[in-house]
């Protein structure tokens, strides 16, 4: 097979593998609801339950990125997926809260697949196509939406314990497919004289820290909301689990699939322009989503008049759909920054930035639950994320936008 053919094969099979890994990683978004009811968990405990797989999937990203640079993505990703199969299967036998937390840590290894697949796929393509290639691979985030289609049907038909058993079988089959249709190229490996400590020096780079902040909202926020939205629909709008999962997929699906479009836009317009508009669109959506259901009474000349202010399920879902698109573009544009600025060290940098995004996805659901228990306001989750977007916008303005020439001969393309 030609190099081009191998590259396309690697891209397709890696995207499939990442989709399955993400589907498994988001498993608690659906099965967590019957588990919460059975164990009598409060919102904070539920947030911790859903976040546990995200923790290990985040912490493992830096070493996985470094091992990918050193040993190659094919062997690292295949071993990673194989290691998760026993843990996924054992989930169906858990009965106590601590069982789910501990097993969830091992299931979470699947989330580390992103920092393996990103550099593995990118190195098979020329620089001008890397944004698009990484965007297609990143569309595996749509595994969060696949989970919302598959898991509720299994829960209703067979009970929640069937979900991890089916997912374990799917993961095992994916390992075999990936191994037979992926390839290795020694040219893509980092020279053996490069040390672990040398690669970690990138943590001192302020640009890396900035990209971590961007990614903590576009990816961390995506993960957190993908885990949180099914139970949000159930609690806020009184929907059943299948209807709630279907509407929640309106956020998860574009947030994953359209990442490839974000990669293409980043290749054409630049990572900076795309990220800037992504943050502003997110800011507007989160501002509107933050407003709680409110009954307002006004005293008029003819007596009191009452108004209700709040989003109905249709307006809420439409805003979540737009937010999912923005996050999809943002996830791609942040990694375009990385491929442009660190072409010889993509694995390590993507691991570090992916770690930050994953930790955002771990911390945010716990904070969502804590705020819910503290205030009783479900939309407090969006208030929190609104604040995080403000931080990113401010940081971007002072480090990138403020010194940029917007008009004149030297002005660069800035708008989409």
C-alpha positions in Angstrom: 0.0 0.0 0.0 1.2 3.5 -0.8 2.0 6.0 1.9 -1.1 8.0 1.1 -3.2 4.8 1.4 -1.6 4.0 4.7 -2.3 7.5 5.9 -6.0 7.3 5.0 -6.3 3.8 6.6 -4.6 5.1 9.8 -7.0 8.1 9.9 -10.1 6.0 9.5 -9.3 3.2 11.9 -7.9 5.7 14.5 -11.1 7.8 14.3 -13.2 4.6 14.8 -11.0 3.6 17.8 -11.3 7.1 19.4 -15.1 7.1 18.9 -15.4 3.8 20.8 -13.0 5.0 23.5 -15.0 8.2 23.9 -18.3 6.3 24.0 -16.9 4.2 26.9 -15.5 7.2 28.6 -18.9 8.9 28.7 -20.7 5.7 29.9 -21.8 7.2 33.2 -23.7 10.0 31.5 -26.5 7.5 31.0 -26.0 4.5 33.3 -25.2 7.0 36.1 -28.9 8.0 36.3 -30.2 4.5 37.4 -27.2 4.1 39.6 -27.9 7.5 41.2 -31.5 6.4 41.9 -30.5 3.0 43.3 -27.8 4.3 45.6 -29.6 7.5 46.6 -26.8 9.9 45.5 -27.0 13.6 45.8 -25.9 16.0 43.0 -22.3 16.3 44.3 -21.9 12.5 44.6 -23.4 12.0 41.1 -20.9 14.6 39.8 -18.0 12.7 41.3 -19.3 9.4 39.9 -19.5 10.8 36.4 -16.1 12.5 36.7 -14.0 9.6 38.0 -13.2 8.1 34.5 -12.3 11.6 33.3 -9.7 11.9 36.0 -7.5 9.0 34.9 -8.2 9.7 31.3 -6.7 13.1 31.9 -3.8 12.3 34.1 -2.5 9.6 31.7 -2.5 11.9 28.7 1.0 13.4 29.3 2.9 10.1 29.6 0.8 8.7 26.7 1.8 11.6 24.5 5.4 11.1 25.4 5.3 7.4 24.8 3.6 8.0 21.5 6.5 10.2 20.4 9.0 7.5 21.5 7.3 4.2 20.7 4.7 5.1 18.0 0.9 5.5 18.2 0.0 2.1 16.9 1.4 0.0 19.7 0.5 2.5 22.5 -3.2 2.9 21.4 -3.7 -0.8 20.9 -2.3 -1.7 24.4 -4.3 1.1 26.0 -7.6 -0.1 24.5 -6.9 -3.7 25.4 -6.2 -2.7 29.1 -9.7 -1.2 29.5 -11.7 -4.3 28.4 -11.6 -6.1 31.8 -12.5 -3.0 33.7 -15.4 -2.2 31.4 -16.8 -5.7 31.9 -16.4 -5.6 35.7 -18.5 -2.5 35.9 -21.7 -4.6 35.5 -20.9 -6.4 38.7 -20.4 -3.3 40.9 -22.9 -2.8 43.7 -21.4 -0.2 46.1 -20.6 3.4 45.4 -16.9 2.9 46.0 -17.0 0.0 43.5 -18.1 2.4 40.8 -15.5 5.0 41.7 -12.6 2.5 41.7 -13.6 0.7 38.5 -14.4 4.1 36.9 -10.7 5.0 37.4 -9.6 2.1 35.2 -12.3 2.5 32.6 -11.1 6.1 32.3 -7.9 5.0 30.7 -9.9 5.0 27.5 -10.0 8.8 27.6 -6.2 9.0 27.2 -6.6 7.7 23.6 -6.8 11.3 22.3 -3.3 12.2 23.2 -2.1 9.1 21.4 -4.2 9.4 18.3 -3.6 13.1 17.7 0.1 13.0 17.1 -0.1 9.5 15.5 -2.6 10.8 12.9 -1.0 14.2 12.4 2.4 12.9 11.4 0.9 10.9 8.5 -0.1 14.2 6.8 1.6 17.3 5.5 1.4 20.4 7.6 -1.2 22.2 5.5 -3.6 19.2 6.0 -2.8 18.5 9.6 -5.6 20.7 11.0 -8.2 18.9 8.9 -6.7 15.4 9.7 -6.7 16.1 13.4 -10.2 17.5 13.1 -11.5 14.2 11.5 -9.8 12.2 14.2 -11.2 14.5 16.9 -14.7 13.9 15.5 -14.4 10.7 17.5 -15.7 12.9 20.3 -19.1 12.1 18.8 -18.8 8.8 20.7 -20.5 10.9 23.5 -23.5 11.1 21.2 -23.3 7.5 20.2 -23.4 6.6 23.9 -26.6 8.6 24.2 -28.2 6.6 21.4 -27.0 3.1 22.4 -27.0 3.1 26.2 -30.6 4.3 26.9 -31.9 1.6 24.5 -29.9 -1.1 26.4 -31.0 0.3 29.8 -34.7 0.3 28.9 -34.5 -3.2 27.3 -32.1 -5.1 29.6 -31.2 -2.9 32.5 -28.1 -0.8 33.0 -25.8 -3.8 33.7 -26.0 -4.8 30.0 -24.3 -1.6 28.9 -20.8 -2.3 30.2 -21.0 -5.9 28.9 -21.9 -4.7 25.4 -19.3 -2.0 25.5 -16.5 -4.4 26.6 -17.3 -6.6 23.5 -17.3 -3.5 21.2 -13.9 -2.4 22.6 -12.4 -5.8 22.1 -13.5 -5.9 18.5 -12.2 -2.4 18.0 -8.7 -3.4 19.2 -8.6 -6.2 16.6 -9.7 -3.9 13.8 -7.3 -1.2 14.8 -4.3 -3.6 14.9 -5.0 -5.1 11.5 -5.6 -1.8 9.6 -3.1 0.6 11.2 0.6 1.1 10.3 3.8 2.3 11.9 6.5 4.6 10.4 9.9 4.8 12.2 10.4 8.3 10.8 7.6 9.6 13.0 9.4 8.6 16.3 11.2 11.2 18.4 15.0 10.4 18.5 15.9 8.1 21.4 18.3 10.6 22.9 15.4 12.9 23.9 14.7 12.5 27.6 11.5 12.6 29.5 12.6 15.7 31.4 13.5 17.4 28.2 10.0 17.0 26.8 8.4 18.2 29.9 10.3 21.5 29.7 7.4 22.8 27.5 5.4 23.2 30.7 7.4 26.4 31.3 6.2 27.9 28.0 3.4 30.5 28.6 1.8 29.8 25.3 1.3 26.2 26.4 -0.4 27.4 29.5 -2.7 29.6 27.5 -3.7 26.8 25.2 -4.4 24.7 28.3 -6.9 27.5 29.4 -8.6 27.6 26.0 -8.9 23.8 25.9 -10.2 23.6 29.5 -13.4 25.2 28.2 -13.9 23.9 24.6 -13.0 20.3 25.6 -13.4 20.3 29.4 -16.7 22.0 29.0 -17.8 19.6 26.3 -17.0 16.6 28.4 -18.6 18.0 31.5 -21.8 19.0 29.7 -21.9 15.6 27.9 -21.9 13.9 31.3 -24.3 16.3 32.9 -27.0 17.1 30.3 -29.1 13.8 30.4 -29.8 14.2 34.1 -30.3 18.0 33.6 -33.0 17.4 31.1 -34.6 14.8 33.4 -34.6 17.2 36.4 -35.3 20.5 34.7 -37.8 19.5 32.1 -39.2 16.2 33.5 -38.3 14.1 30.5 -37.7 10.3 30.5 -34.2 9.0 30.1 -34.5 8.2 26.3 -36.0 11.6 25.4 -33.4 13.3 27.6 -30.6 11.4 26.0 -31.9 12.2 22.5 -32.0 15.9 23.2 -28.6 15.8 25.0 -27.2 14.3 21.8 -28.1 17.6 20.0 -25.1 19.0 21.9 -22.8 16.0 21.9 -23.2 15.1 18.2 -22.2 18.4 16.5 -19.7 18.9 19.3 -17.9 15.8 18.0 -18.7 15.4 14.3 -18.1 19.1 13.3 -14.6 19.1 14.7 -13.3 18.2 11.2 -15.0 21.4 9.9 -13.2 23.3 12.6 -9.9 21.8 11.5 -10.6 22.9 7.9 -11.5 26.4 9.0 -8.4 26.6 11.1 -6.2 25.5 8.2 -7.8 28.2 6.0 -8.3 31.2 8.4 -5.8 30.4 11.2 -6.2 29.1 14.7 -6.4 32.5 16.2 -9.4 33.8 14.2 -11.4 30.6 14.8 -10.7 30.5 18.5 -11.6 34.1 19.0 -15.0 33.8 17.4 -15.6 30.4 19.2 -15.1 32.1 22.6 -17.5 34.9 21.8 -20.2 32.6 20.5 -19.8 30.5 23.7 -20.0 33.6 25.8 -23.3 34.6 24.4 -24.8 31.1 24.6 -23.7 30.6 28.2 -25.0 34.0 29.2 -28.5 33.0 28.0 -28.3 29.5 29.4 -27.3 30.8 32.8 -30.6 32.6 33.4 -32.7 30.5 35.8 -36.4 29.9 35.5 -37.8 33.2 37.0 -41.3 34.4 38.0 -41.4 38.2 38.1 -44.2 40.1 39.7 -44.7 43.8 39.0 -47.1 46.2 40.7 -49.1 48.2 38.1 -51.9 50.7 38.2 -54.4 48.0 37.7 -52.8 45.5 40.1 -49.9 43.0 40.2 -48.8 41.5 36.9 -46.7 38.4 36.8 -44.2 37.4 34.1 -42.3 34.1 33.6 -38.8 34.4 32.2 -36.9 31.2 31.3 -35.9 29.0 28.5 -38.3 26.2 27.3 -36.9 22.9 26.2 -36.8 23.9 22.6 -34.9 27.2 23.1 -32.6 25.5 25.5 -31.8 22.7 23.1 -31.2 25.2 20.2 -28.7 27.1 22.3 -27.0 23.8 23.3 -26.8 22.9 19.7 -25.0 26.2 18.8 -22.7 25.8 21.8 -21.8 22.3 20.7 -20.8 23.6 17.2 -18.7 26.3 18.8 -16.9 23.8 21.0 -16.3 21.5 18.1 -14.6 24.3 16.1 -12.7 25.4 19.2 -11.3 21.9 19.9 -9.9 21.8 16.4 -8.5 25.3 16.4 -6.6 24.9 19.7 -4.8 21.8 18.3 -4.1 23.8 15.1 -2.2 26.2 17.3 -0.2 23.3 18.6 0.7 21.8 15.2 1.8 25.2 14.0 3.9 26.1 17.0 5.3 22.7 18.0 5.6 20.6 14.9 8.4 18.3 16.3 6.8 17.9 19.7 3.1 17.4 19.0 2.8 14.3 21.2 4.1 16.0 24.4 2.3 19.3 23.9 -1.0 17.6 22.9 -0.7 15.5 26.0 -0.2 18.5 28.3 -3.0 20.5 26.7 -5.2 17.4 26.7 -4.5 16.9 30.3 -5.7 20.4 31.1 -8.9 19.9 29.1 -9.5 16.5 30.7 -9.0 18.0 34.2 -11.6 20.6 33.3 -13.9 17.8 32.4 -13.2 16.2 35.8 -13.5 19.2 38.0 -16.6 20.8 36.3 -19.1 18.0 36.9 -18.2 17.9 40.6 -18.6 21.7 40.8 -21.9 21.5 38.9 -23.1 19.1 41.6 -21.8 21.2 44.5 -23.4 24.4 43.1 -26.6 22.5 42.6 -26.6 21.2 46.2 -25.6 24.7 47.5 -28.0 26.9 45.5 -30.7 24.6 44.2 -30.3 26.4 40.8 -29.6 23.9 38.0 -28.5 26.7 35.6 -25.6 27.5 38.0 -23.6 25.0 36.0 -23.8 27.5 33.0 -23.0 30.4 35.3 -19.7 28.7 36.2 -18.8 28.0 32.6 -19.7 31.6 31.6 -17.0 32.8 34.1 -14.4 30.4 32.6 -15.1 31.7 29.1 -14.5 35.3 30.4 -11.1 34.2 31.7 -10.2 32.8 28.2 -11.5 35.9 26.4 -9.5 38.2 28.6 -6.3 36.2 28.3 -6.6 36.0 24.5 -7.3 39.8 24.3 -4.2 40.8 26.2 -1.8 38.3 24.6 -3.0 38.1 21.0 -5.7 40.6 20.1 -4.4 43.8 21.8 -1.2 44.0 19.7 -2.8 43.0 16.5 -3.2 45.4 13.6 -6.8 45.2 12.6 -6.7 47.7 9.7 -4.2 48.6 7.1 -1.7 46.8 4.8 -0.2 44.6 7.5 -3.6 43.5 8.9 -4.1 39.7 8.8 -7.4 38.0 8.0 -9.4 38.0 11.2 -13.0 37.2 10.6 -14.7 34.1 9.2 
